[in-house]
Amino acid sequence: MSDEQELESTEPELEPIDIANDDPIETARRRYGTAGAALAGGMFGLDVALGLKKKPDSVQVQEAPTDPVDIDADGIQVPIDATTVVSTPPLARHDPIGVGKRKSRRS
């Protein structure tokens, strides 16, 4: 037997702790002793401390060289090259859809 085979045969098989267990810290204490329970408790505490934090929304700043254009009222013109410009007229105003009185079903 070589040294590697001897080391592999003497290492105990480690089973992961079942997280569906009601009391995994007590299970770690029974399997691995007091140090195992302390380590398991610390890891669960660290998981709660790092896992439950909400990430803050990132601040996004967008800068434009000019004031924004009201496309609905003014239309838009987009220059493609020195001789070509694409433009659209302003939109026509329409009444909102779905605004109106509903008849009551009770008569």
N, C-alpha and C positions, 0 to 999 in steps of 0.2 A: 504494500500500500504506500502511496506517495503521501507527502505532507498535506497536499490539498484535499485528498480524499479523506484523510483523518480529520481535518478541520470540518469538512462538510458533514461527516457522519456524527460528530459530537455536538453540533449546533442543534438546539431544540427547535422544533417547528413553532413559529409564532402565528397565532391566529388573530385576526383583527377583532377589536371589541365591537360587539353588536350595538349599533347606535339606536336600534329600535327597542332596546332593553329599557325598562323603567328606571333602573338605577345603575348606570354604567360605571359610576365611580366605585360603588360597592363591589361590582364584578371585578374591576381592576384591582381593588384591595385584596379580594380573595385569590385572584390569579397571581398577582405580582407583589403583594405585600403593601405596606404603608407607603413606601416610596412610589409605587405604581399608582396608588390612589391619589397621592399628592400631585404627581405628574399629570394624571388624567384630569383632575380638578382644575389644575392650572391651564391645561390645553382647552378645556371647555370654556373656562372664563375668558381666555384669549380669543376664542372663536366668537363668543358673544360680544366682546368689546370691539372686535374688528369687523364682524359680520353684520351688525345691526346699524352701523352708521350710514346715514344718507349722504350721498355725494352731493355737494353743492352744485347748483347750476352754473355753468361757465358763463362769463360775461362776454358778450360778443359786441364789438364796436365796429360799425361800418361807416366809412367816411365816403362822401361823394363830393366831387369838385363843384357841383352846382346844387341849387335847390331842386327838390323833387318836382317832376312834371305831373300835372293832373291829366292823365290820359283820357279819362271819361269826358272831361270838359274841353280839352284842347286838342285831342288827337295826339299822334306821335310821328316824328320823322327820324329815321335812322339812316345815317350816311353809310353807304357801302364802300364807295371809293370816290375819287375826285369828281366823277361825272354822274354817279348813280346815287339816288336817294329814294328810299322806300318810305311811304307815308300812309297813314290811315286817318280818316276823318273822325271827329268826335262821335261818340255813341249817342243814339237817339234815346231820350228819356221815355221809359215805360212805367205804367203802374205796377206796383208789386204784385206778385202772383200769390193767390191764396188769402188775400185780404177781403173780407166781406162778412156779413152776418150769417150765422147759421140759423136755420129754422129750428125751433124747439120741437122735439119729438112728442112732447106733452101738449095736448090740445085743450 
